[in-house]
Amino acid sequence: MTTVLLLALGAAIVAAVVAIRVYLLSFRAQRIDDYVGLAPEFDLRRQLNGPLICEGVIFGPGGRVSSRFTARMVGDWSGNSGVLRQDFLYDNGETQERAWHLELGPDGSIDARADDVPGTAKGGQGGPAVHLKYPIRLPKEAGGHVLGATDWMYLVEDGSIINRSQFRKFGFKVAELIATIRREETT
């Protein structure tokens, strides 16, 4: 009997160690402080201002691409308040609009609201990174579920932004988004 208990206890300890290690080395373990002092400095008022183009893919829970999209975006700022309008076109022909209403705090904090975000997105900016966490409601045709979203955006040297987002339900990753955002060339 004690051998069975010891084996069960040992298995539980190994599982806990693996879970902790996966979390500590995962996407969710990042903190905005990890990027403070690094360059280039990400300033939402500069990088998300004017006409932008975003191209990305969404991966489903099995890791396969479930959707591709292009979004035209326009950012408009007045001091520390801004609106980022997004018009998405998905590879299946569906469209979606979103307007983020952003407020920057003097400490680098970010509060953001959008119609499909129940509550407020909270985050911050530091060095070349921006982080936001928020609940997002899927459209009715996609089930209307509310997922937990974690966004990380990274500014690279040429001014482009790499966006990586994960979406979770009951703690399990159900989707991931990877996209690039860059200035839209106007002629």
N, C-alpha and C positions, 0 to 999 in steps of 0.2 A: 504494500500500500504506500509506503513512504517513497519508494522508487517512482511510482506513478505520479505522486504529488511533486516530487523533485523534477521530473521530466516536464510536467505541466507548468510548474513555476519557471523552469528554465526557458521553455518555449514562450511564455508570456513576457519574460524579460527581454529575450531576443526580439520579439515583435515590437515591444516598446522602444527599444534602442533603434531599430530600423525605422520606425515611425518618426521618432525625434530627429534622426539623421536626415531622413527625406525632407522633413519640414525645414530644418535648419539650412539645408543646401538647396532649397526650392525657390521658385519664383516669388512666393509669398514672404520669404524671409528677408527680402530687401527692405531697406529703410532709406528714406530720403537723405538722412545724415551720411549714408555711405558715399554720396556723390558731392556733398558740399566741398567747395574749394577746387573742384575739377573744372576744366574748361572744355568746350565753350559754355558760357553762361546762358541758360535757357530762360528767356523772359517771354512769357505768354503774350504780353502786349506787343512785342516785336515779331516773334515767330508765328503767332496765330493772328496776324493782321493782314487785311486785304484778301485778294483772291488766291485760293489754294486748291491743289488737286490732291486727292487721296486715293490710293489704289491698294487693295488688300484682299486677303483670303480669310475665310472662317473655317476652322477645323471642327468637326463633330467630336463626340466622345470617344470614337474609335481611332482618332488621329488622322482620318482622311479629310481632304478638302470637301466641305459640304456646300460652300458658296464662294463666289468671287464678286467683288464690287469695285465700283469707281464712285467717288463722291466729290462733288464740287462744293467748296466751302468758301465762305466769306467771313472774315473777322472784322469787327468794328469796335474800337475802344474809346472810352472817355475816362481818362485817369486810370483808376484801378478797377473800373467796371467795363465789362465787355460782353458782346453777343457774338457767338460763333454759329452761323447758320450752315447747315449741312444738307445737301440734296444727294441721296444715294441712288445709284442704279445698279441692281444686282444682275448676275448673269442669267437669271430666269426671266428677266424683263420687269420684275417688281421694282417699285420705287418707294422711297421713304424719306421723310423730312424730319429734321430735328433742329431745334435752336437751343444751344447752351447759353445760359445767362451766368456769367462768371464774375466773381468778386475776389480780388486779391487783398490779402491782409498785409500789414507792414512787416510781418515776420515771415513772409513767403507762403503763408497758408492760402488755400484756395477753397472757396465755397462755390458750388455750381448747381444749377437747377435746369431741368428739361421736362417737357410734358410726360415723357415715358419713364421718368425717374421719381418714384414715390419718395418724398423726403429731399434731402440735400446730399450731393456728392461732396466729400471732404477730402482734402489732400494738401499737397505742398510742392514747392519747387526748390531745388538745390543743385548748384552746379549745372551739368547738362541734362538733368532729369526732372521729370514731373510725374507725380503719383496722385491717383484719385481712386477712392473706394466708394461704391454706391450700389443701391439696389436698382435694377432695371426691369421694366415690365415688357415682356415680349408682345408683339402684335397678336390680336385674337387669332388670326390665321396660323400663327405659330404656337398656339396653345394658351397665350395670355399669362404664362408663368412669370413669377418674379424671381430673377436670378441675382446672386451677389456678383458684382463686377469689380475687378481690380485692374486698373489701367496703369501702365508705365509708358512714358514717352521719353525718348532719348534724342537729344540734339547732336547731330554729327557735324564735322568740320565744314562741309559744304553748305550747311544751312538746312539740310533735309532733316526730317524727324522720323524716327523709327518708333512705331506704336505697337506694343504687345499688350494684349488684354486677355484675362481669363475670366470665365463665367462659371459659377458654381451653384449647385442646388443641393441642399442638405450636406454641404461640405465636400461634395464630389464635383470634380471638374467635368462640365458637360460641353464646353466649347472653348475655343481659343481663337483669337483674332491676331493677325500680324498684318501691318499696313505701313506704307510710307506716305508721308505728307511733305509736299514741297510747294514752292511758289508756282502759281499758274502763270505761264508765259502769256502776256497779253500783247496783241499786235494792233 
